[in-house]
Amino acid sequence: MLFSVQVEVSLREGVADPQGATIERSLPHLGFDGVRGVRVGKSIRFDIDATDEAAARAEVDDLCQRFLTNPVIEDATVSLTAVDASGAGR
Amino acid sequence: MLFSVQVEVSLREGVADPQGATIERSLPHLGFDGVRGVRVGKSIRFDIDATDEAAARAEVDDLCQRFLTNPVIEDATVSLTAVDASGAGR
């Protein structure tokens, strides 16, 4: 079965986010007020082939832990959707 | 009203994604088979203060267009959730 996966990699709470801070500091100069708490992370999308949803989720979790994140400073949030192999939708 | 916003910035279809391609090429060497179509984007989260949801969405769309994305090569997907100002949840 094919699954469509989105992994959101975000910095853990308390970890400094200079990129987010720079965006937040710049916004008032560009006319955007009322924006706060800007945090920048990564969004990684891919398809994975696995026997069932549990197997797919286990493989994605392992992948996040070992390769896609630095677990010391980053968290991963996984969303997983079965893709209809007939091509009728996803 | 306060809204919690997530903006996913992804490369448009057809735009080369060397970072995604590098991840995809590396995975079989690390024991992960069956992963394909890796695309890497950004996930930007922030809170925005606006009079109502329509105003918040308009401001976020403008922000994406002018500042958070390069509209020539990137698309933005916005998710917006009202934050309960009483602090009882979000």
N, CA and C atoms of all chains as a GROMACS GRO file, in nm:
protein
  540
    1MET      N    1   0.083  -0.120   0.000
    1MET     CA    2   0.000   0.000   0.000
    1MET      C    3   0.087   0.125   0.000
    2LEU      N    4   0.036   0.225  -0.070
    2LEU     CA    5   0.113   0.350  -0.080
    2LEU      C    6   0.053   0.453   0.016
    3PHE      N    7   0.139   0.520   0.090
    3PHE     CA    8   0.093   0.625   0.182
    3PHE      C    9   0.161   0.757   0.148
    4SER      N   10   0.084   0.865   0.156
    4SER     CA   11   0.137   0.998   0.136
    4SER      C   12   0.168   1.055   0.275
    5VAL      N   13   0.290   1.101   0.294
    5VAL     CA   14   0.337   1.140   0.427
    5VAL      C   15   0.379   1.287   0.429
    6GLN      N   16   0.339   1.358   0.533
    6GLN     CA   17   0.396   1.490   0.558
    6GLN      C   18   0.462   1.488   0.695
    7VAL      N   19   0.588   1.527   0.701
    7VAL     CA   20   0.659   1.540   0.828
    7VAL      C   21   0.687   1.689   0.850
    8GLU      N   22   0.637   1.743   0.962
    8GLU     CA   23   0.670   1.881   0.996
    8GLU      C   24   0.779   1.876   1.102
    9VAL      N   25   0.894   1.934   1.070
    9VAL     CA   26   1.007   1.937   1.162
    9VAL      C   27   1.012   2.077   1.223
   10SER      N   28   0.992   2.086   1.354
   10SER     CA   29   0.991   2.217   1.420
   10SER      C   30   1.093   2.218   1.533
   11LEU      N   31   1.144   2.335   1.562
   11LEU     CA   32   1.238   2.348   1.675
   11LEU      C   33   1.161   2.327   1.805
   12ARG      N   34   1.222   2.259   1.901
   12ARG     CA   35   1.158   2.238   2.031
   12ARG      C   36   1.137   2.372   2.102
   13GLU      N   37   1.038   2.374   2.188
   13GLU     CA   38   1.013   2.495   2.267
   13GLU      C   39   1.137   2.530   2.347
   14GLY      N   40   1.173   2.658   2.348
   14GLY     CA   41   1.289   2.701   2.425
   14GLY      C   42   1.416   2.708   2.343
   15VAL      N   43   1.415   2.641   2.224
   15VAL     CA   44   1.532   2.649   2.137
   15VAL      C   45   1.522   2.779   2.056
   16ALA      N   46   1.630   2.856   2.052
   16ALA     CA   47   1.630   2.984   1.983
   16ALA      C   48   1.605   2.966   1.833
   17ASP      N   49   1.525   3.055   1.775
   17ASP     CA   50   1.491   3.048   1.633
   17ASP      C   51   1.523   3.182   1.568
   18PRO      N   52   1.651   3.203   1.530
   18PRO     CA   53   1.694   3.333   1.476
   18PRO      C   54   1.620   3.370   1.348
   19GLN      N   55   1.587   3.268   1.265
   19GLN     CA   56   1.518   3.295   1.139
   19GLN      C   57   1.377   3.350   1.167
   20GLY      N   58   1.306   3.285   1.260
   20GLY     CA   59   1.173   3.333   1.299
   20GLY      C   60   1.181   3.472   1.362
   21ALA      N   61   1.282   3.494   1.446
   21ALA     CA   62   1.296   3.624   1.513
   21ALA      C   63   1.321   3.735   1.411
   22THR      N   64   1.398   3.704   1.308
   22THR     CA   65   1.428   3.804   1.203
   22THR      C   66   1.301   3.841   1.127
   23ILE      N   67   1.221   3.740   1.092
   23ILE     CA   68   1.093   3.766   1.023
   23ILE      C   69   1.005   3.853   1.112
   24GLU      N   70   0.993   3.814   1.240
   24GLU     CA   71   0.904   3.887   1.331
   24GLU      C   72   0.947   4.034   1.346
   25ARG      N   73   1.078   4.056   1.354
   25ARG     CA   74   1.132   4.191   1.370
   25ARG      C   75   1.109   4.276   1.245
   26SER      N   76   1.107   4.212   1.128
   26SER     CA   77   1.093   4.286   1.003
   26SER      C   78   0.949   4.325   0.972
   27LEU      N   79   0.853   4.247   1.020
   27LEU     CA   80   0.713   4.265   0.976
   27LEU      C   81   0.656   4.404   1.002
   28PRO      N   82   0.676   4.465   1.121
   28PRO     CA   83   0.618   4.598   1.142
   28PRO      C   84   0.666   4.701   1.040
   29HIS      N   85   0.791   4.689   0.993
   29HIS     CA   86   0.843   4.781   0.893
   29HIS      C   87   0.775   4.764   0.758
   30LEU      N   88   0.717   4.646   0.736
   30LEU     CA   89   0.649   4.616   0.609
   30LEU      C   90   0.499   4.638   0.620
   31GLY      N   91   0.454   4.690   0.735
   31GLY     CA   92   0.312   4.721   0.749
   31GLY      C   93   0.229   4.610   0.810
   32PHE      N   94   0.292   4.503   0.860
   32PHE     CA   95   0.217   4.395   0.924
   32PHE      C   96   0.232   4.403   1.075
   33ASP      N   97   0.127   4.449   1.140
   33ASP     CA   98   0.130   4.453   1.286
   33ASP      C   99   0.050   4.334   1.339
   34GLY      N  100   0.069   4.306   1.466
   34GLY     CA  101  -0.014   4.204   1.530
   34GLY      C  102   0.031   4.062   1.502
   35VAL      N  103   0.152   4.045   1.444
   35VAL     CA  104   0.204   3.909   1.425
   35VAL      C  105   0.308   3.882   1.533
   36ARG      N  106   0.296   3.769   1.602
   36ARG     CA  107   0.397   3.736   1.702
   36ARG      C  108   0.420   3.585   1.710
   37GLY      N  109   0.528   3.550   1.777
   37GLY     CA  110   0.560   3.409   1.797
   37GLY      C  111   0.595   3.336   1.668
   38VAL      N  112   0.670   3.401   1.579
   38VAL     CA  113   0.704   3.337   1.451
   38VAL      C  114   0.809   3.227   1.473
   39ARG      N  115   0.780   3.108   1.424
   39ARG     CA  116   0.874   2.995   1.431
   39ARG      C  117   0.883   2.932   1.293
   40VAL      N  118   1.004   2.907   1.248
   40VAL     CA  119   1.024   2.852   1.114
   40VAL      C  120   1.074   2.708   1.126
   41GLY      N  121   1.007   2.617   1.057
   41GLY     CA  122   1.049   2.478   1.055
   41GLY      C  123   1.053   2.426   0.912
   42LYS      N  124   1.065   2.294   0.898
   42LYS     CA  125   1.068   2.233   0.765
   42LYS      C  126   0.943   2.148   0.745
   43SER      N  127   0.902   2.137   0.622
   43SER     CA  128   0.792   2.049   0.587
   43SER      C  129   0.842   1.954   0.479
   44ILE      N  130   0.845   1.825   0.511
   44ILE     CA  131   0.898   1.727   0.417
   44ILE      C  132   0.784   1.636   0.375
   45ARG      N  133   0.759   1.626   0.245
   45ARG     CA  134   0.653   1.539   0.193
   45ARG      C  135   0.714   1.430   0.108
   46PHE      N  136   0.658   1.308   0.120
   46PHE     CA  137   0.701   1.198   0.033
   46PHE      C  138   0.595   1.089   0.033
   47ASP      N  139   0.611   0.991  -0.057
   47ASP     CA  140   0.525   0.873  -0.059
   47ASP      C  141   0.607   0.755  -0.010
   48ILE      N  142   0.541   0.665   0.063
   48ILE     CA  143   0.612   0.546   0.113
   48ILE      C  144   0.526   0.423   0.086
   49ASP      N  145   0.595   0.316   0.047
   49ASP     CA  146   0.529   0.190   0.016
   49ASP      C  147   0.548   0.098   0.138
   50ALA      N  148   0.438   0.049   0.196
   50ALA     CA  149   0.449  -0.040   0.312
   50ALA      C  150   0.330  -0.134   0.314
   51THR      N  151   0.341  -0.242   0.393
   51THR     CA  152   0.235  -0.345   0.393
   51THR      C  153   0.104  -0.291   0.453
   52ASP      N  154   0.115  -0.213   0.561
   52ASP     CA  155  -0.006  -0.153   0.618
   52ASP      C  156   0.030  -0.022   0.689
   53GLU      N  157  -0.071   0.045   0.746
   53GLU     CA  158  -0.047   0.178   0.804
   53GLU      C  159   0.050   0.173   0.922
   54ALA      N  160   0.039   0.067   1.005
   54ALA     CA  161   0.128   0.057   1.121
   54ALA      C  162   0.274   0.045   1.078
   55ALA      N  163   0.297  -0.037   0.974
   55ALA     CA  164   0.434  -0.054   0.922
   55ALA      C  165   0.487   0.076   0.864
   56ALA      N  166   0.400   0.148   0.790
   56ALA     CA  167   0.440   0.275   0.731
   56ALA      C  168   0.476   0.374   0.841
   57ARG      N  169   0.392   0.381   0.945
   57ARG     CA  170   0.415   0.477   1.054
   57ARG      C  171   0.545   0.444   1.128
   58ALA      N  172   0.571   0.314   1.152
   58ALA     CA  173   0.693   0.273   1.222
   58ALA      C  174   0.817   0.314   1.140
   59GLU      N  175   0.809   0.293   1.008
   59GLU     CA  176   0.924   0.326   0.923
   59GLU      C  177   0.946   0.478   0.920
   60VAL      N  178   0.837   0.554   0.912
   60VAL     CA  179   0.849   0.700   0.908
   60VAL      C  180   0.906   0.752   1.042
   61ASP      N  181   0.858   0.695   1.154
   61ASP     CA  182   0.909   0.738   1.285
   61ASP      C  183   1.059   0.713   1.297
   62ASP      N  184   1.102   0.597   1.249
   62ASP     CA  185   1.244   0.561   1.252
   62ASP      C  186   1.326   0.658   1.165
   63LEU      N  187   1.269   0.686   1.047
   63LEU     CA  188   1.331   0.779   0.952
   63LEU      C  189   1.348   0.918   1.014
   64CYS      N  190   1.243   0.966   1.083
   64CYS     CA  191   1.249   1.097   1.148
   64CYS      C  192   1.356   1.099   1.254
   65GLN      N  193   1.357   0.996   1.337
   65GLN     CA  194   1.449   0.988   1.450
   65GLN      C  195   1.594   0.984   1.404
   66ARG      N  196   1.620   0.905   1.298
   66ARG     CA  197   1.758   0.881   1.257
   66ARG      C  198   1.810   0.977   1.153
   67PHE      N  199   1.718   1.040   1.077
   67PHE     CA  200   1.769   1.106   0.957
   67PHE      C  201   1.711   1.246   0.934
   68LEU      N  202   1.580   1.260   0.954
   68LEU     CA  203   1.517   1.387   0.915
   68LEU      C  204   1.523   1.495   1.023
   69THR      N  205   1.542   1.455   1.149
   69THR     CA  206   1.549   1.555   1.255
   69THR      C  207   1.677   1.539   1.336
   70ASN      N  208   1.710   1.645   1.407
   70ASN     CA  209   1.808   1.637   1.514
   70ASN      C  210   1.726   1.631   1.643
   71PRO      N  211   1.711   1.512   1.703
   71PRO     CA  212   1.617   1.496   1.816
   71PRO      C  213   1.654   1.580   1.938
   72VAL      N  214   1.777   1.630   1.943
   72VAL     CA  215   1.817   1.714   2.058
   72VAL      C  216   1.743   1.848   2.054
   73ILE      N  217   1.726   1.904   1.935
   73ILE     CA  218   1.665   2.037   1.926
   73ILE      C  219   1.536   2.042   1.844
   74GLU      N  220   1.500   1.931   1.778
   74GLU     CA  221   1.383   1.934   1.689
   74GLU      C  222   1.280   1.827   1.723
   75ASP      N  223   1.154   1.860   1.696
   75ASP     CA  224   1.043   1.766   1.707
   75ASP      C  225   0.989   1.737   1.567
   76ALA      N  226   0.934   1.617   1.549
   76ALA     CA  227   0.870   1.584   1.421
   76ALA      C  228   0.722   1.554   1.444
   77THR      N  229   0.637   1.607   1.358
   77THR     CA  230   0.495   1.574   1.360
   77THR      C  231   0.462   1.507   1.227
   78VAL      N  232   0.408   1.384   1.235
   78VAL     CA  233   0.386   1.305   1.114
   78VAL      C  234   0.237   1.299   1.080
   79SER      N  235   0.200   1.329   0.955
   79SER     CA  236   0.065   1.301   0.907
   79SER      C  237   0.076   1.204   0.791
   80LEU      N  238  -0.010   1.102   0.794
   80LEU     CA  239   0.002   0.990   0.701
   80LEU      C  240  -0.136   0.964   0.641
   81THR      N  241  -0.145   0.959   0.508
   81THR     CA  242  -0.273   0.934   0.441
   81THR      C  243  -0.255   0.823   0.338
   82ALA      N  244  -0.346   0.726   0.337
   82ALA     CA  245  -0.339   0.619   0.237
   82ALA      C  246  -0.372   0.678   0.101
   83VAL      N  247  -0.292   0.640   0.000
   83VAL     CA  248  -0.316   0.684  -0.137
   83VAL      C  249  -0.389   0.572  -0.208
   84ASP      N  250  -0.501   0.604  -0.270
   84ASP     CA  251  -0.579   0.506  -0.346
   84ASP      C  252  -0.497   0.464  -0.468
   85ALA      N  253  -0.458   0.335  -0.470
   85ALA     CA  254  -0.369   0.287  -0.576
   85ALA      C  255  -0.437   0.288  -0.712
   86SER      N  256  -0.571   0.291  -0.715
   86SER     CA  257  -0.643   0.295  -0.843
   86SER      C  258  -0.629   0.431  -0.911
   87GLY      N  259  -0.575   0.528  -0.833
   87GLY     CA  260  -0.555   0.662  -0.890
   87GLY      C  261  -0.680   0.747  -0.884
   88ALA      N  262  -0.785   0.699  -0.816
   88ALA     CA  263  -0.912   0.772  -0.810
   88ALA      C  264  -0.909   0.890  -0.714
   89GLY      N  265  -0.804   0.900  -0.634
   89GLY     CA  266  -0.794   1.010  -0.539
   89GLY      C  267  -0.686   0.979  -0.440
   90ARG      N  268  -0.672   1.062  -0.338
   90ARG     CA  269  -0.572   1.032  -0.234
   90ARG      C  270  -0.621   1.074  -0.097
   91MET      N  271  -0.934   3.944   1.788
   91MET     CA  272  -0.926   3.798   1.803
   91MET      C  273  -0.787   3.748   1.762
   92LEU      N  274  -0.744   3.644   1.831
   92LEU     CA  275  -0.612   3.589   1.802
   92LEU      C  276  -0.627   3.460   1.721
   93PHE      N  277  -0.548   3.449   1.616
   93PHE     CA  278  -0.552   3.328   1.532
   93PHE      C  279  -0.413   3.265   1.528
   94SER      N  280  -0.413   3.133   1.534
   94SER     CA  281  -0.289   3.057   1.520
   94SER      C  282  -0.278   3.016   1.374
   95VAL      N  283  -0.165   3.047   1.311
   95VAL     CA  284  -0.152   3.028   1.167
   95VAL      C  285  -0.036   2.933   1.136
   96GLN      N  286  -0.059   2.842   1.042
   96GLN     CA  287   0.052   2.767   0.986
   96GLN      C  288   0.057   2.791   0.836
   97VAL      N  289   0.171   2.831   0.786
   97VAL     CA  290   0.191   2.848   0.642
   97VAL      C  291   0.291   2.742   0.596
   98GLU      N  292   0.248   2.658   0.501
   98GLU     CA  293   0.341   2.562   0.442
   98GLU      C  294   0.386   2.618   0.308
   99VAL      N  295   0.515   2.641   0.295
   99VAL     CA  296   0.572   2.693   0.172
   99VAL      C  297   0.636   2.578   0.098
  100SER      N  298   0.584   2.545  -0.021
  100SER     CA  299   0.639   2.432  -0.096
  100SER      C  300   0.678   2.478  -0.236
  101LEU      N  301   0.777   2.410  -0.292
  101LEU     CA  302   0.816   2.440  -0.430
  101LEU      C  303   0.705   2.399  -0.524
  102ARG      N  304   0.680   2.479  -0.626
  102ARG     CA  305   0.578   2.445  -0.726
  102ARG      C  306   0.618   2.318  -0.801
  103GLU      N  307   0.518   2.248  -0.850
  103GLU     CA  308   0.544   2.128  -0.930
  103GLU      C  309   0.631   2.164  -1.049
  104GLY      N  310   0.730   2.081  -1.074
  104GLY     CA  311   0.817   2.105  -1.189
  104GLY      C  312   0.943   2.182  -1.153
  105VAL      N  313   0.943   2.247  -1.035
  105VAL     CA  314   1.063   2.319  -0.990
  105VAL      C  315   1.157   2.216  -0.925
  106ALA      N  316   1.283   2.217  -0.965
  106ALA     CA  317   1.379   2.119  -0.913
  106ALA      C  318   1.398   2.137  -0.763
  107ASP      N  319   1.409   2.024  -0.691
  107ASP     CA  320   1.425   2.026  -0.546
  107ASP      C  321   1.549   1.943  -0.510
  108PRO      N  322   1.668   2.005  -0.518
  108PRO     CA  323   1.793   1.929  -0.495
  108PRO      C  324   1.800   1.871  -0.353
  109GLN      N  325   1.744   1.943  -0.255
  109GLN     CA  326   1.749   1.895  -0.116
  109GLN      C  327   1.666   1.766  -0.103
  110GLY      N  328   1.546   1.767  -0.162
  110GLY     CA  329   1.461   1.647  -0.161
  110GLY      C  330   1.527   1.533  -0.237
  111ALA      N  331   1.588   1.565  -0.352
  111ALA     CA  332   1.652   1.462  -0.433
  111ALA      C  333   1.768   1.397  -0.358
  112THR      N  334   1.843   1.478  -0.281
  112THR     CA  335   1.955   1.425  -0.203
  112THR      C  336   1.906   1.330  -0.094
  113ILE      N  337   1.799   1.370  -0.025
  113ILE     CA  338   1.741   1.281   0.078
  113ILE      C  339   1.698   1.150   0.013
  114GLU      N  340   1.625   1.160  -0.098
  114GLU     CA  341   1.572   1.040  -0.164
  114GLU      C  342   1.684   0.946  -0.206
  115ARG      N  343   1.794   1.003  -0.257
  115ARG     CA  344   1.906   0.922  -0.306
  115ARG      C  345   1.978   0.853  -0.190
  116SER      N  346   1.976   0.918  -0.073
  116SER     CA  347   2.050   0.863   0.042
  116SER      C  348   1.975   0.752   0.114
  117LEU      N  349   1.842   0.754   0.109
  117LEU     CA  350   1.764   0.663   0.192
  117LEU      C  351   1.792   0.514   0.172
  118PRO      N  352   1.804   0.463   0.048
  118PRO     CA  353   1.831   0.320   0.032
  118PRO      C  354   1.961   0.277   0.102
  119HIS      N  355   2.062   0.364   0.106
  119HIS     CA  356   2.188   0.331   0.174
  119HIS      C  357   2.169   0.320   0.324
  120LEU      N  358   2.065   0.385   0.375
  120LEU     CA  359   2.038   0.382   0.520
  120LEU      C  360   1.935   0.276   0.556
  121GLY      N  361   1.896   0.197   0.459
  121GLY     CA  362   1.803   0.088   0.487
  121GLY      C  363   1.656   0.123   0.469
  122PHE      N  364   1.627   0.239   0.412
  122PHE     CA  365   1.487   0.275   0.389
  122PHE      C  366   1.454   0.261   0.241
  123ASP      N  367   1.380   0.156   0.210
  123ASP     CA  368   1.337   0.138   0.072
  123ASP      C  369   1.192   0.183   0.059
  124GLY      N  370   1.148   0.202  -0.062
  124GLY     CA  371   1.006   0.231  -0.084
  124GLY      C  372   0.966   0.374  -0.058
  125VAL      N  373   1.064   0.464  -0.042
  125VAL     CA  374   1.031   0.606  -0.026
  125VAL      C  375   1.057   0.676  -0.158
  126ARG      N  376   0.960   0.753  -0.206
  126ARG     CA  377   0.984   0.826  -0.330
  126ARG      C  378   0.912   0.962  -0.330
  127GLY      N  379   0.951   1.046  -0.423
  127GLY     CA  380   0.885   1.177  -0.438
  127GLY      C  381   0.910   1.269  -0.320
  128VAL      N  382   1.034   1.271  -0.267
  128VAL     CA  383   1.064   1.356  -0.151
  128VAL      C  384   1.072   1.502  -0.194
  129ARG      N  385   0.996   1.590  -0.126
  129ARG     CA  386   0.997   1.733  -0.153
  129ARG      C  387   1.013   1.805  -0.019
  130VAL      N  388   1.105   1.899  -0.014
  130VAL     CA  389   1.131   1.970   0.111
  130VAL      C  390   1.081   2.114   0.100
  131GLY      N  391   1.001   2.155   0.196
  131GLY     CA  392   0.951   2.292   0.200
  131GLY      C  393   0.971   2.352   0.338
  132LYS      N  394   0.908   2.467   0.361
  132LYS     CA  395   0.918   2.532   0.492
  132LYS      C  396   0.782   2.532   0.560
  133SER      N  397   0.785   2.528   0.692
  133SER     CA  398   0.662   2.540   0.769
  133SER      C  399   0.680   2.657   0.864
  134ILE      N  400   0.597   2.760   0.848
  134ILE     CA  401   0.610   2.880   0.930
  134ILE      C  402   0.486   2.893   1.016
  135ARG      N  403   0.504   2.900   1.148
  135ARG     CA  404   0.391   2.915   1.241
  135ARG      C  405   0.401   3.047   1.313
  136PHE      N  406   0.285   3.112   1.333
  136PHE     CA  407   0.282   3.235   1.413
  136PHE      C  408   0.140   3.262   1.459
  137ASP      N  409   0.125   3.358   1.549
  137ASP     CA  410  -0.007   3.405   1.592
  137ASP      C  411  -0.030   3.541   1.531
  138ILE      N  412  -0.156   3.568   1.494
  138ILE     CA  413  -0.188   3.699   1.437
  138ILE      C  414  -0.314   3.753   1.504
  139ASP      N  415  -0.312   3.882   1.531
  139ASP     CA  416  -0.425   3.950   1.594
  139ASP      C  417  -0.503   4.023   1.485
  140ALA      N  418  -0.632   3.993   1.471
  140ALA     CA  419  -0.714   4.058   1.367
  140ALA      C  420  -0.859   4.066   1.416
  141THR      N  421  -0.938   4.150   1.349
  141THR     CA  422  -1.076   4.171   1.395
  141THR      C  423  -1.162   4.046   1.374
  142ASP      N  424  -1.144   3.977   1.262
  142ASP     CA  425  -1.218   3.852   1.239
  142ASP      C  426  -1.138   3.760   1.147
  143GLU      N  427  -1.195   3.642   1.119
  143GLU     CA  428  -1.119   3.543   1.043
  143GLU      C  429  -1.087   3.590   0.900
  144ALA      N  430  -1.183   3.660   0.838
  144ALA     CA  431  -1.161   3.708   0.700
  144ALA      C  432  -1.044   3.807   0.695
  145ALA      N  433  -1.039   3.898   0.795
  145ALA     CA  434  -0.932   3.997   0.801
  145ALA      C  435  -0.797   3.927   0.823
  146ALA      N  436  -0.796   3.827   0.913
  146ALA     CA  437  -0.673   3.753   0.942
  146ALA      C  438  -0.624   3.683   0.816
  147ARG      N  439  -0.718   3.617   0.745
  147ARG     CA  440  -0.680   3.542   0.625
  147ARG      C  441  -0.627   3.636   0.516
  148ALA      N  442  -0.690   3.752   0.501
  148ALA     CA  443  -0.645   3.850   0.400
  148ALA      C  444  -0.504   3.898   0.432
  149GLU      N  445  -0.478   3.925   0.561
  149GLU     CA  446  -0.345   3.973   0.600
  149GLU      C  447  -0.240   3.864   0.579
  150VAL      N  448  -0.275   3.739   0.613
  150VAL     CA  449  -0.179   3.629   0.596
  150VAL      C  450  -0.152   3.605   0.448
  151ASP      N  451  -0.256   3.612   0.362
  151ASP     CA  452  -0.236   3.592   0.218
  151ASP      C  453  -0.142   3.699   0.162
  152ASP      N  454  -0.162   3.823   0.205
  152ASP     CA  455  -0.077   3.934   0.160
  152ASP      C  456   0.068   3.912   0.206
  153LEU      N  457   0.081   3.869   0.331
  153LEU     CA  458   0.212   3.840   0.390
  153LEU      C  459   0.285   3.731   0.311
  154CYS      N  460   0.212   3.625   0.276
  154CYS     CA  461   0.271   3.515   0.198
  154CYS      C  462   0.318   3.564   0.063
  155GLN      N  463   0.231   3.639  -0.003
  155GLN     CA  464   0.258   3.687  -0.138
  155GLN      C  465   0.379   3.779  -0.142
  156ARG      N  466   0.388   3.870  -0.041
  156ARG     CA  467   0.491   3.974  -0.046
  156ARG      C  468   0.619   3.937   0.025
  157PHE      N  469   0.612   3.842   0.119
  157PHE     CA  470   0.727   3.830   0.208
  157PHE      C  471   0.772   3.686   0.234
  158LEU      N  472   0.676   3.595   0.255
  158LEU     CA  473   0.714   3.460   0.298
  158LEU      C  474   0.747   3.366   0.182
  159THR      N  475   0.696   3.396   0.063
  159THR     CA  476   0.726   3.307  -0.050
  159THR      C  477   0.785   3.386  -0.166
  160ASN      N  478   0.847   3.312  -0.255
  160ASN     CA  479   0.882   3.364  -0.387
  160ASN      C  480   0.776   3.307  -0.482
  161PRO      N  481   0.675   3.388  -0.520
  161PRO     CA  482   0.560   3.334  -0.594
  161PRO      C  483   0.596   3.275  -0.730
  162VAL      N  484   0.715   3.305  -0.780
  162VAL     CA  485   0.757   3.248  -0.909
  162VAL      C  486   0.780   3.097  -0.896
  163ILE      N  487   0.838   3.055  -0.784
  163ILE     CA  488   0.874   2.913  -0.770
  163ILE      C  489   0.806   2.844  -0.652
  164GLU      N  490   0.736   2.921  -0.566
  164GLU     CA  491   0.681   2.859  -0.445
  164GLU      C  492   0.530   2.882  -0.432
  165ASP      N  493   0.463   2.786  -0.369
  165ASP     CA  494   0.322   2.796  -0.333
  165ASP      C  495   0.310   2.802  -0.181
  166ALA      N  496   0.205   2.870  -0.133
  166ALA     CA  497   0.180   2.871   0.012
  166ALA      C  498   0.044   2.809   0.041
  167THR      N  499   0.039   2.725   0.145
  167THR     CA  500  -0.087   2.668   0.192
  167THR      C  501  -0.107   2.718   0.335
  168VAL      N  502  -0.220   2.786   0.358
  168VAL     CA  503  -0.243   2.850   0.488
  168VAL      C  504  -0.347   2.772   0.568
  169SER      N  505  -0.316   2.740   0.695
  169SER     CA  506  -0.418   2.689   0.787
  169SER      C  507  -0.429   2.787   0.902
  170LEU      N  508  -0.554   2.818   0.938
  170LEU     CA  509  -0.578   2.924   1.035
  170LEU      C  510  -0.678   2.874   1.139
  171THR      N  511  -0.644   2.886   1.267
  171THR     CA  512  -0.732   2.840   1.375
  171THR      C  513  -0.749   2.950   1.477
  172ALA      N  514  -0.873   2.975   1.517
  172ALA     CA  515  -0.896   3.076   1.621
  172ALA      C  516  -0.843   3.024   1.754
  173VAL      N  517  -0.773   3.112   1.826
  173VAL     CA  518  -0.721   3.076   1.958
  173VAL      C  519  -0.818   3.133   2.061
  174ASP      N  520  -0.864   3.045   2.150
  174ASP     CA  521  -0.955   3.089   2.257
  174ASP      C  522  -0.880   3.185   2.350
  175ALA      N  523  -0.924   3.311   2.351
  175ALA     CA  524  -0.854   3.414   2.429
  175ALA      C  525  -0.861   3.388   2.578
  176SER      N  526  -0.958   3.306   2.622
  176SER     CA  527  -0.968   3.276   2.765
  176SER      C  528  -0.857   3.181   2.809
  177GLY      N  529  -0.786   3.124   2.708
  177GLY     CA  530  -0.676   3.034   2.741
  177GLY      C  531  -0.722   2.892   2.767
  178ALA      N  532  -0.852   2.864   2.740
  178ALA     CA  533  -0.906   2.730   2.768
  178ALA      C  534  -0.867   2.627   2.664
  179GLY      N  535  -0.808   2.669   2.554
  179GLY     CA  536  -0.768   2.573   2.451
  179GLY      C  537  -0.734   2.649   2.326
  180ARG      N  538  -0.707   2.577   2.216
  180ARG     CA  539  -0.682   2.645   2.090
  180ARG      C  540  -0.735   2.560   1.977
   0.00000   0.00000   0.00000
